[in-house]
Amino acid sequence: MAGRSWLVSKETGAQTRFIYMTLEETFMEWRKERVSVEDIELKPIFDLETPLSDDVQDWRRLKSMVKDGDELWTFCSPQEEWDRFMGWQGIILVRKGRVVEVCVTSQN
């Protein structure tokens, strides 16, 4: 993921500013909740109507990469990104503090 940058909005007190971050930095900034494989497969996340299953290829790929000590996090971009039609949400696989894989569940 290194090397690619993304223009994101960042809240700084009463104002919003836009900065460039790598995709990895962006997804780490947008982390919401630490979850487990079981959490994701038993209950819907965000606005999904059903839990993720192996029918979703990106989830299946991410899940197959999970090792002991890894972390799964949900992520969601700030509302400003959705308003600009650049919103993303999903799950990231974090290993030793670095994003290893991403499963995007929604974007606009």
TORPATI-179451 format. One record per residue (C-alpha): residue in one letter; residue number from 1; x, y, z. Coordinates in Angstrom, 3 decimals, m for minus. Last residue first. Example, Ala and Ser with C-alpha at 12.3 -4.5 7.8 and 13.67 -1.06 7.14 Angstrom:
# residues 2
<"S"; 2; <13.670; m1.060; 7.140>>
<"A"; 1; <12.300; m4.500; 7.800>>
This chain:
# residues 108
<"N"; 108; <m19.547; 6.186; m3.263>>
<"Q"; 107; <m18.005; 3.341; m1.326>>
<"S"; 106; <m19.210; 0.275; 0.541>>
<"T"; 105; <m17.892; m3.034; 1.854>>
<"V"; 104; <m14.212; m2.460; 1.110>>
<"C"; 103; <m12.102; m5.410; 2.281>>
<"V"; 102; <m8.547; m4.252; 2.921>>
<"E"; 101; <m5.306; m6.168; 3.404>>
<"V"; 100; <m1.980; m5.898; 5.233>>
<"V"; 99; <m2.383; m2.549; 7.017>>
<"R"; 98; <0.613; m2.068; 9.306>>
<"G"; 97; <0.762; m1.933; 13.120>>
<"K"; 96; <2.307; m5.383; 13.538>>
<"R"; 95; <m0.370; m6.881; 11.301>>
<"V"; 94; <m3.596; m4.973; 10.593>>
<"L"; 93; <m6.388; m6.460; 8.473>>
<"I"; 92; <m8.815; m3.749; 7.435>>
<"I"; 91; <m12.594; m3.932; 7.189>>
<"G"; 90; <m15.074; m1.784; 5.307>>
<"Q"; 89; <m16.083; 1.789; 4.632>>
<"W"; 88; <m15.277; 4.329; 1.932>>
<"G"; 87; <m16.633; 7.772; 1.062>>
<"M"; 86; <m15.430; 9.787; m1.941>>
<"F"; 85; <m18.748; 11.207; m3.151>>
<"R"; 84; <m17.824; 14.636; m1.678>>
<"D"; 83; <m20.606; 14.270; 0.939>>
<"W"; 82; <m19.288; 10.782; 1.714>>
<"E"; 81; <m15.827; 12.271; 2.342>>
<"E"; 80; <m17.277; 14.995; 4.581>>
<"Q"; 79; <m19.099; 12.299; 6.570>>
<"P"; 78; <m15.763; 10.913; 7.740>>
<"S"; 77; <m14.434; 7.690; 6.190>>
<"C"; 76; <m15.367; 4.389; 7.766>>
<"F"; 75; <m13.185; 1.625; 9.123>>
<"T"; 74; <m13.853; m1.707; 10.785>>
<"W"; 73; <m10.818; m3.279; 12.359>>
<"L"; 72; <m9.306; m6.755; 12.298>>
<"E"; 71; <m6.116; m7.314; 14.267>>
<"D"; 70; <m3.355; m9.845; 13.697>>
<"G"; 69; <m1.638; m11.614; 16.613>>
<"D"; 68; <m2.230; m15.109; 15.251>>
<"K"; 67; <m2.617; m14.948; 11.476>>
<"V"; 66; <m5.422; m13.685; 9.196>>
<"M"; 65; <m4.699; m14.064; 5.455>>
<"S"; 64; <m7.623; m16.382; 4.658>>
<"K"; 63; <m10.011; m13.819; 6.166>>
<"L"; 62; <m8.808; m11.131; 3.769>>
<"R"; 61; <m9.356; m13.354; 0.719>>
<"R"; 60; <m12.829; m14.507; 1.876>>
<"W"; 59; <m13.773; m10.893; 2.649>>
<"D"; 58; <m12.687; m9.756; m0.829>>
<"Q"; 57; <m14.592; m12.657; m2.452>>
<"V"; 56; <m17.906; m12.018; m0.690>>
<"D"; 55; <m19.737; m15.376; m0.777>>
<"D"; 54; <m17.562; m16.389; 2.179>>
<"S"; 53; <m19.948; m14.413; 4.337>>
<"L"; 52; <m20.361; m10.853; 5.562>>
<"P"; 51; <m23.245; m10.305; 7.978>>
<"T"; 50; <m26.604; m9.243; 6.531>>
<"E"; 49; <m28.367; m5.928; 5.932>>
<"L"; 48; <m25.183; m3.898; 5.607>>
<"D"; 47; <m25.421; m0.400; 7.083>>
<"F"; 46; <m22.330; m0.569; 9.262>>
<"I"; 45; <m21.510; m4.175; 10.127>>
<"P"; 44; <m24.050; m6.996; 10.075>>
<"K"; 43; <m23.751; m9.631; 12.789>>
<"L"; 42; <m22.455; m13.204; 12.921>>
<"E"; 41; <m19.791; m13.296; 10.184>>
<"I"; 40; <m18.151; m10.018; 11.138>>
<"D"; 39; <m18.193; m10.727; 14.853>>
<"E"; 38; <m16.829; m14.256; 14.296>>
<"V"; 37; <m13.908; m12.955; 12.247>>
<"S"; 36; <m13.152; m10.631; 15.144>>
<"V"; 35; <m13.680; m6.903; 15.561>>
<"R"; 34; <m11.782; m3.766; 16.591>>
<"E"; 33; <m14.017; m0.758; 16.075>>
<"K"; 32; <m13.720; 2.540; 14.213>>
<"R"; 31; <m10.519; 2.867; 12.188>>
<"W"; 30; <m10.546; 5.905; 9.859>>
<"E"; 29; <m7.014; 7.061; 10.697>>
<"M"; 28; <m5.662; 3.552; 10.040>>
<"F"; 27; <m7.443; 3.512; 6.662>>
<"T"; 26; <m5.946; 6.885; 5.751>>
<"E"; 25; <m2.442; 6.016; 6.891>>
<"E"; 24; <m2.525; 2.871; 4.732>>
<"L"; 23; <m3.951; 4.808; 1.787>>
<"T"; 22; <m1.062; 7.244; 2.096>>
<"M"; 21; <m2.010; 10.676; 3.372>>
<"Y"; 20; <m2.484; 14.047; 1.672>>
<"I"; 19; <m4.214; 16.731; 3.704>>
<"F"; 18; <m7.530; 18.586; 3.618>>
<"R"; 17; <m8.626; 20.852; 6.427>>
<"T"; 16; <m11.850; 20.919; 8.417>>
<"Q"; 15; <m12.492; 23.619; 10.977>>
<"A"; 14; <m13.781; 23.951; 14.529>>
<"G"; 13; <m11.040; 21.864; 16.108>>
<"T"; 12; <m8.929; 20.207; 13.477>>
<"E"; 11; <m11.066; 17.668; 11.620>>
<"K"; 10; <m9.198; 15.998; 8.786>>
<"S"; 9; <m10.454; 15.709; 5.232>>
<"V"; 8; <m8.604; 13.342; 2.987>>
<"L"; 7; <m6.579; 13.581; m0.223>>
<"W"; 6; <m5.146; 10.138; m0.967>>
<"S"; 5; <m1.621; 9.024; m1.573>>
<"R"; 4; <m0.148; 5.856; m3.062>>
<"G"; 3; <3.459; 5.075; m2.143>>
<"A"; 2; <2.952; 2.338; 0.378>>
<"M"; 1; <0.000; 0.000; 0.000>>
